[in-house]
Amino acid sequence: MKFPELKKGGYNRVKNPVIAFNTLINNMYDITVGYANKDINADGAPLNVTLSNNIFYNSSNKTMNIVTSPVRIRTEGNIYFGSKLGLSENTGFETKDPKLVKKDDIYIPSDDSSVIGNAKENFDFVRTNINGQKRTGIKDSGSFQKSGDPVINSPLDPSKVGPDWMH
């Protein structure tokens, strides 16, 4: 199938995206799939979408916003809590409290969280967590992996960014 040339500002078809090991908290929509606007040319529905091992914690809005139904979507190991899913079928999504706690301005799983060891597929290319610590053994769902390794990455604050003369 050949798609027409895109108008300026158009969107190419998204193919084979892997959205894995994220923790999304209180967004308007955690994931929007597809795009619809009569003034902008989009050349097809998303193709072969993988949503795996993510945590969606949203107190008021839908987790998923499907604008254009994807052609083949695979979902597994995802946890959502506190909102409506936004999908007609919830296969690959579990509704349960991930028991997140705020530490140093980021949300991490508590020691008794069900996300620990919850990952359903390994995804070998995911080697570290959001803190730069190695992910070993059975992976945790979300962006954080329980680890005793030293933290390499941490949230930035004004003292860590900007020109030297500002500090």
Phi and psi in degrees as a GROMACS rama.xvg file:
@    title "Ramachandran Plot"
@    xaxis  label "Phi"
@    yaxis  label "Psi"
@TYPE xy
-107.611  132.552  LYS-2
-97.701  152.016  PHE-3
-67.5087  158.808  PRO-4
-60.6065  142.648  GLU-5
-81.4024  142.887  LEU-6
-71.3875  159.366  LYS-7
-55.0986  133.645  LYS-8
85.3679  6.5433  GLY-9
-80.2351  179.997  GLY-10
-125.693  133.855  TYR-11
-79.9846  155.079  ASN-12
-63.0587  132.541  ARG-13
-81.1113  125.853  VAL-14
-125.014  131.455  LYS-15
59.3691  39.2044  ASN-16
-74.4953  142.378  PRO-17
-116.358  115.323  VAL-18
-111.803  100.606  ILE-19
-139.966  148.681  ALA-20
58.6345  48.5572  PHE-21
-114.578  154.033  ASN-22
-121.585  114.732  THR-23
-115.271  124.837  LEU-24
-126.534  124.139  ILE-25
50.7158  50.6761  ASN-26
-95.136  161.682  ASN-27
-59.0424  -51.2951  MET-28
-136.404  129.877  TYR-29
-68.0569  -44.6611  ASP-30
-134.98  126.182  ILE-31
-110.985  126.574  THR-32
-109.31  123.579  VAL-33
89.2722  178.826  GLY-34
-152.68  138.981  TYR-35
-140.221  118.367  ALA-36
-161.143  119.766  ASN-37
-65.2279  -20.3081  LYS-38
-89.9487  -10.3841  ASP-39
-121.138  134.466  ILE-40
-84.0343  119.639  ASN-41
-119.638  132.036  ALA-42
-95.4905  29.5955  ASP-43
140.305  158.829  GLY-44
-67.0849  151.643  ALA-45
-56.2381  144.297  PRO-46
-120.53  129.781  LEU-47
57.7909  58.2973  ASN-48
-84.515  132.49  VAL-49
-117.393  121.877  THR-50
-117.2  113.307  LEU-51
-143.84  135.622  SER-52
60.6232  35.6907  ASN-53
-101.182  157.481  ASN-54
-115.06  126.238  ILE-55
-117.673  111.818  PHE-56
-120.645  109.769  TYR-57
-142.093  121.024  ASN-58
-82.4356  -16.1293  SER-59
-141.071  -22.4551  SER-60
-109.75  166.538  ASN-61
-67.0113  144.998  LYS-62
-70.2429  -46.4699  THR-63
-114.322  138.832  MET-64
-122.978  101.758  ASN-65
-92.4987  108.934  ILE-66
-93.0744  -46.3802  VAL-67
-125.094  117.844  THR-68
-60.006  128.942  SER-69
-71.5646  157.447  PRO-70
-91.2476  107.62  VAL-71
65.7474  110.876  ARG-72
-127.52  133.171  ILE-73
-116.312  125.998  ARG-74
-127.227  137.178  THR-75
-161.646  143.782  GLU-76
68.5054  14.4153  GLY-77
-87.8182  145.379  ASN-78
-122.619  130.425  ILE-79
-129.024  149.842  TYR-80
-153.069  139.478  PHE-81
88.4979  3.47364  GLY-82
-152.629  178.958  SER-83
-81.754  146.708  LYS-84
-70.8857  -47.1886  LEU-85
93.2846  6.89204  GLY-86
-118.145  146.431  LEU-87
-72.0337  -28.4897  SER-88
-122.776  131.774  GLU-89
-102.973  21.6067  ASN-90
-57.7139  131.725  THR-91
90.2443  1.56768  GLY-92
-127.864  131.817  PHE-93
-112.056  136.641  GLU-94
-92.317  107.99  THR-95
-162.428  151.499  LYS-96
-70.015  119.054  ASP-97
-75.6876  -3.79701  PRO-98
51.1738  61.8038  LYS-99
-87.7759  143.717  LEU-100
-125.307  145.84  VAL-101
-86.9421  125.325  LYS-102
-139.487  122.979  LYS-103
51.6754  45.1183  ASP-104
67.4069  13.7278  ASP-105
-128.74  154.975  ILE-106
-96.1929  127.02  TYR-107
-127.633  157.954  ILE-108
-68.0014  139.927  PRO-109
-69.8241  168.063  SER-110
-61.1049  -25.6738  ASP-111
-104.386  20.854  ASP-112
-70.2754  142.708  SER-113
-75.9496  -7.19701  SER-114
-78.9804  -16.9848  VAL-115
-68.8564  122.011  ILE-116
70.8876  19.9017  GLY-117
-91.2711  -11.9553  ASN-118
-57.9595  136.294  ALA-119
-95.5665  -22.831  LYS-120
-136.683  146.044  GLU-121
-75.4609  -40.3634  ASN-122
50.0756  81.5296  PHE-123
-54.8983  -26.527  ASP-124
-73.7758  -12.0255  PHE-125
-91.8882  100.711  VAL-126
-107.675  -21.1205  ARG-127
-133.306  163.746  THR-128
-96.6057  -174.348  ASN-129
-62.4426  -23.7683  ILE-130
-88.4108  1.26198  ASN-131
82.1572  6.61034  GLY-132
-82.3189  146.16  GLN-133
-65.62  142.273  LYS-134
-97.252  114.291  ARG-135
-125.325  159.62  THR-136
65.7112  -150.32  GLY-137
-73.8124  125.512  ILE-138
-78.319  153.013  LYS-139
-87.1694  149.342  ASP-140
-70.984  152.997  SER-141
90.1989  -174.911  GLY-142
-83.9992  -12.5814  SER-143
-109.518  137.557  PHE-144
-119.509  126.891  GLN-145
-59.1581  129.531  LYS-146
-157.376  149.116  SER-147
-95.2545  -2.22133  GLY-148
-68.5411  155.841  ASP-149
-65.3388  148.14  PRO-150
-75.0212  127.93  VAL-151
-99.7353  -42.5238  ILE-152
-106.758  143.494  ASN-153
-145.452  162.252  SER-154
-58.1988  142.327  PRO-155
-84.1992  146.864  LEU-156
-129.645  172.654  ASP-157
-55.3686  -27.911  PRO-158
-72.7783  -14.7207  SER-159
-104.797  -3.89676  LYS-160
-131.34  162.72  VAL-161
93.9921  174.48  GLY-162
-69.3906  151.494  PRO-163
-56.8047  -36.4734  ASP-164
-64.1132  -14.7761  TRP-165
-84.2534  -8.63962  MET-166
